Amino acid sequence: IFIMPKTATAPAIEDVMAYWTEANGLDIQVEEALSDRAMCIKNTNNTNTQFVWNVVIEDGRHSWPEAQFCGFSTNELILDFMNQKILLKQVLDGVINC
């Protein structure tokens, strides 16, 4: 969890993403177009057991993006991310064998 003192200046999101990518040892980056104005930058490792996603929306704001504005469903993207985490946990716990 990234916690910043109330008096601190907020870091640029690029710096935050670089921090989490490095802290988790992620060395693979894939850029996936979500629409003509949005992309998801997915960082992972070679075993796909750790991942950090960053959604970049052209002319986006710091608010919940709506599908009619950004061209994709934020809710579905979050569910995709969470489903990946759930599936990974089931594989690691032996519930699913690969």
Disulfide bonds with the S-S distance in Angstrom:
none
